[in-house]
C-alpha cells in the first residue's frame, strides 16, 4: 500500500466493493494478496491513482530489511522499475532524500511513470551506471538490487527465461561485485547496504559477497537477518566451494515460502570509526540530518515564476498554497518541479559522461509559451482533493466517449482549462472550447485510464 496516499483499510474496502477478494499476508504489514477478482487489479482506479503498487510478495520483503527511516538519505543503485524505490519513500513517510539510479533509458521511463503515479516528491532520478557513480557524497542506506540471471522469476515467466551466452554468469558476477563495492563506498560509516538478487545461484549471491568481504581493507560486516516469515539461511558451502561463514546470516526466499518468487538478501553494515575504519570528514548522522560532506542545498527556482504558478493553482483551481508547505521548487528548461529535498549530492558529483540528472520530485508546471505556468497532469493528480475549482467530474460514458473521439459537450463552461475527474478523483487536465471538451492525457496513459473506467463501469453494472 502507498500509505502516503491511502490507508490499507481504504484500499481494501475500495477493491472489495469492485468484487476483488483479498487477504492480508502474515507478518507483512501493508501487503494484500489478490485471491480473485473481476479483472486485472491493475485496471482499477486505486492502481491508476497510485494507492498501491503491484509486485511479488517476496520482493516486498527487501525494503523492510533495509529499514529506511524518515529524514535519511537513501540510494537505490539499480532502481527501475521502481517498486523498491517507491516502497522506500513510503517507509520514509515522504521525508528525507532518495536518489534512484538507472542505466537503461527505457527502464527509466517505467521508473518515472511509477514515481509520478504514486505522487512521490522526495526522489531524484539519475541516469548512469551505478558502478561509476561519483563518491563525493555518502548515504545512510544503499540498496544494491543488482542485475542477475532472474531464476527466481521462472514461475512468473512460465518457466522460460531468455537464452544466456556462455560468458553471461562471468560477466554478471563481475558487474554484481563492482556494484556491491561501489555501494559500500557510497555508504557512510555506520550505514547499511542491502545486497539483493532475484536468483538462486550461489555464484551470484554468496560467492559475490564472500569475495567482497575478503577485499583488504574492507571495513564491513554482515548483520544476520531475522525474519518472521518462512525462509532459509544463506549457504556457506556449495559444489565444493566454501564461502565466508558469516553468510549464514543472509536469507533465501524460495517460491514455496510465500507462494511467490525467489530472492536472496544480505544485509551489510559499514563499520563506524573505531571499528576498523578511520573517519573521513564529517559523516552523515544516523538520522540523516545536518550538513554532510558532498551534500548541499539544491538551487531554488525564480520566486517570481513560483509565485505565478501558485497563483494559477489558487485562483483557477482553488488550491490552498499551504498545500506546498515543506516542499521546494526547482526550475529546469521549460518546466517547474516541486520536490522535498533539503539537500542533494548533485552539485558535488564530479561532472562527466557517467551520469546525468533526469528528474527531481514531480514535474509540476510547463513554462513554455506566452501564458502563465500550466499545471501538469501529474501535479493535478497529486493534488486531487485539494482542487476545488474548475474541476469537472465525468461519468464512465463521458470518459469513454472522450477517449473514443466522440463529442462531449460541457454547457456550463464555455472555454478554459479544467481538471478532469472520475469517481471523485482527478485524473488529469482538459480544455473546454465552444462547450466541447478535449482531454490532454498522454496516449498510453489514456488507454490505460479507458480500461480502468470501462472496468469500473462494468463492475457497477
N, C-alpha and C positions, 0 to 999 in steps of 0.2 A: 504494500500500500504506500502511496505517496502521501504521507501524513502531513506534508506541507500544504496540501490542498483539501484532504478529506480524511475522516476517521475510518477505521476498519468497519465499524458498525454502519456508517453511512454507505460505504461502497457495497457492503454485503446486502443491505436492505434494497438498494437500487437494482443490483443484479438479480436478486431473488424475485423482485417484482417483475422482472423481464423473463422469468422462467428458468433461471440457472439454479443448479443445485451445487452448493459449496460446502467445504469443510475446513476447519482450522487445522493446521499441522501442529502436532505436539512439539513443544519446546522450540517452535519457530514463530515468535510473535510477529504480527503484521503480515503473515503469509496465509493466503487462502488457496486451496486446491479446487479447481473446477471439475466436478464429477460428471455433470451433464448440463445441457442447455439447448436452446432452440437454434443456435448458430454459433459461429466462432465468437469467443469472448472478445476478440479484437474488434469486432464490428458492433461495439456498444458505445454509448455516449460516454461512460466513465473512462473508457480507454482513450477515446478521442480527446477528452478534456484533461487527461493527464492525472487522473485519480489513482491509477495503478500502472504497473509495468509487468509484462508477461515474461517469465523466464522459468527455467527448470528449478525445482525445489533445492537441488544440491547447490546450484550456483548462488542462491541467496544466502548460503552459509558463510561465504567468504567475508563479506563486509562486517558481519558480527564479530569475526575473529580479528579483523583489522582494528575494530573498535574506535573509529574516529569520533572525536569529541567536538562540541560546539566551540568555535573560535580557533581551531587548529588550522595548520597549513598542511594540505594533503596533496600528494602527487599520484596520479594514475598514469603509469608509464606506457600502457598499451590499452587505450581507453575504449575504442569503438567495439560494439555499437552503443555502449553507454549504460548498460544495465547496472553494473557495479558502480560506475561513476555517479549516476543519479541516486543510487541507493546510499552512497557515501554522503551526498548532500542532504538526503532525507534524515540520515542518522545524526548529522551535524545540525539539524533543525534550521538549515539555511544560514548558519552563522560560521564565518571563517572563510578560508580561501582554498579552492580546489583548482589545480592545474591538470588538465586532461591532455595527454599527448597521443597522437596517432600519426602513422606514417603514410597510410593509404588514403588517397583523396576520396574515393568512393565511400569508404567506411567513415570518413569524416562527415560526409553528408548525412549518413544514418545517425551518427553521434549527435550532430546538431539538431536533427529532427526530434530526437528524444529529449534533449535538454530543453528545447523550446516548448515541446508538447507538455512536459511536466512543469514548466514555468519556473525554472531554477535560475537564480540571478548570481550565484556565487561560484560559477565555473568559468574558467578561461580555457579555451581550446587552442592548442599549438600544434601545428603540423611539423613533424620531424621524426627522425629515428631515435628512439629512446636511448640507444647505445651511445649516441653522440650528443646527448642533451647537455647544455652548459651546466657546470657545477658551482657557479658563483653563489647560489642560494641553496639552502638546505630546508628540508621539510620535516614536520613531526612524524608523518607516516607516509610510506610509499607502498603502493600496490603494484606488484610486478606480475600481472596476469599474462604470462608470456605466450607467444605463438607456439603451437605444439602439433602433434600428429592427430589430436582430437579423437582418440579411441573412445573416450567417454561419451561421445555423441553418436556412436554406432547405432543404437536403438532408434534415436530420433531420426536418423537418416536411413532407416530401413536396412541397416546392416551394410551400407555402401559408403565408402569414403573414396575421395579422389585417388587415383594411382600415384604412387610416390616413386621418384627415381632412386637409384641405389645409394646416392650420397645424401638423401634427404635427412636422415637421422643425424648424420655427422654435421651437416650444416645447421640443422635446427638446434642441436645441443650447443653448438658454438654460440649461436645467437642468444640462446637462453642464458648461458653463462655470462655473456657480455652484458645482457640486460640486468641480471642479478647484481653483478659487480657495480654497474652504474647506479642501480637503485640504492646500494649501500653507501656509495659516495654522496648521494643526494639526500641522505637521511642524517638528521642532526644526532650528536651523541645523546644517547638515551631514547632515541626514536625507534620506531617499529617498521620492519619490512615484512610484507606478506608475499611469499612466492606461491603462485597458483598455476596449475595446468588443468586441462580437462582431458587428461590422458592417463593410462595405466603404466606405461613402460618405465621401469626404474631408470633407464638410460636418460630419460628426460626429467626425472624427478629427483630421487635420492642421489643418483650419481652426480648430477649437476650441483646440487647443494653441497655434497661431500667435497667436491673439488674446490669449491669456493671457500668452504670452511678451512681447507688446508693451505690457502694462499697466505704466505707471510708478508707483512704483518696484516692480520685480518681481525680487528677488534670487534668481533661479533659473537653471539651465542644464540643457540636455538632455545626458544621458550616453548616448553611442552604444552600442547593444546589439549584441553579437556572439553569434551562435547557431551551434551545430554541427549544426543540423537545417535542412532546406530552408525558405527564406523569401525575401521580397523586402524592399527598403528602403521607408521611408516616402516619400511623394511630396512634391515641393516645388512642383510646378505641376500644375494640373488645371482644365480647362474655362475657360481664360482667367484663372485666379486664380494668384497666386504666394503661397507660404507661406514661413515662416522657413526658411532653408536648413539650419538645424540639424536639421530634421525628417527629413533623410536618415538620422539616427541612430535613428529609430524603425523598427519592423518590422511587416510584414504577413504573416499566415499565411493562405493560401488552401486550400480543401478538398483540392486535389490534392497539397499539400505533405506532409500526414500522413495522407491518406485520412480526413479528419476535418472539423471545422467551420472557420469563419473567425474571425480575431482580429486586432485592431490593438493594439499595445503601445508605449507611450512611457515611458521612464524619465527622471525629472526629479530633479535634486539641488537642495535648498535650500542656498544658499551660506553658508559659515561667516562669522563676523565677521572683517573684514579683506578679504573677497572681495566687498565691496559691501553688507554688512549690519551694522548696529550690534547689539551684544549686548543682549539684553533680559532680564537676570536670569540666574540660574543655569540653564544648559541641561542637558538630559538627556545623559549621557555616551554615547559611541559604543557602549558595551556595555549601555546601558540600566540602569546601576546608579546608586546614590546617590540622595539625596533631591532632587527637582527641583521647580521652581515648579509648583503646581497638582496635585501628587501627595501622597497621604498614606495611612497605613495604614488598611485597612478595619476597621470595628468587629468585635470578636470576640464570638462567641456566649457565652451564660452558661456558664461552665465546668461547672456542675452538670448542665446539660442535655447538654452534650457528653459528660460522664462517664457519664451514663445510657445514651446512645446507644452509646458504645464498649463498655459493659458488656454490652448486648444482643448486639452483634456478637461479642464474645469468648465469653460464656457460652453463648449459644444457637446461634451459627453457627460458633464456633471460629476466628474471625478474629483473628490476631495484631495488637494495637493498633499495633505499629510499622509496620504497612502504611500508616499515615496520616502517618508522619513527613514533614515538609516541607510538609504541607498545613495549611489553616486552616479554621475553622468560622464560619459566618455564619447568624444566626437572622433569619427574616423571616416574619411572620404565624404560621401553624401548621406551618412547615416549617424544617428544618435543612439547610443547604447545606454542601458541602465544596468547597474551591477552592484554587488555588495562587497567589493574588495576594499579593505582599508589599506592594504599594502600588496604589492605584487613583485615578482622577481624579474619581470621582462626588461626593465630599464637596465638591469645589471648583468643580463646574459650577454656573453660575447657575441658580437654580430658575425654573420657568416651564412653559408648556404645550408647549414644543417637544421635550421628551424625557422619558423615564422609564426607570428600570432595570427590566428584566424578570427576568434571572437572573444569578447569579454562580456559576460552576462547575457542579456536579451537585447536583440535589435529592436529598439523602441520606436523610432520615427525615421521616416525618409525626409531628407533635407533638399533633395533635388527639386528643381522647378522654382517658379517665382512666388508661389503661395507659402502659407505657413507650414510648419512641420506636419507631416501626415502620420498619425499613429499606424503601426504595422498590425497585421493580423495577429502576430504572436503577442504583442502588448495588449491588444484588446481582449484576447482570450485570457491572458494573465490577469487582467483587471476584473473581468467578468462582472460580479455583482456590484462592483464599485461604479459601473457605468449606469447612470440613471437618466440620461437624456439622449435623444436621437438613437434610441435603442428599439430595434424593430424585431418583434417576435414573429417568426414564420411557423406555420404548421407543416406537417410532413408533406402534404400535397404541394404546397407552395415551394418547399425546398426542392422536391423532385422536378417540378415544372422549371424552376430556375436552372437546375443542372442539365436538364434536357433541352434547354434553349427556348422553352415556351414563355410567352409574356406573363409577367407577374405585375399587376397594377397595384400601386400604393397611392390611394386617393388623398390621404391626409398629409403627405409630404410631397411637395412639388419638385424640389431639387435639393441635392446636398448629400454629404457623406452620412452613412448610418452604420451602427454596429448591429450585425445580424445575429439573431439568437434562435435557439431551438430548445424547447423543454426547459426554459428558464436560464440557459447558459449561453454566453456569447461564443460564436464560432469564428468570427472574422468581420471584415468590413465590406460594405457595398456602397453603391451610389444610385440615387434616385434622380432620373432625368425625365421630365414630362410625365411624371407619375408612373414611369416604368422603371423597374428595379434591375440593376446589374450587380452581379457579385464579383469580388476581386480576390477570391481564394484560389491559390495555385492549382493547376490542373490535377496533379497527382493527389493532393490533399482533398480536392473537391470530389474526386471519385470515391475516395475513402469515406468522406462525410456522407456522400449519397448512399453508400452501403449501410452506414450507421443509421441514417434517417429511415431508409426503407425497412431495415430490420426492426427498428423500433415501431414503425407503423404496423408492420406485420404482427408484432407482439401484442399491440393494442387492438388487433382485430380489424 
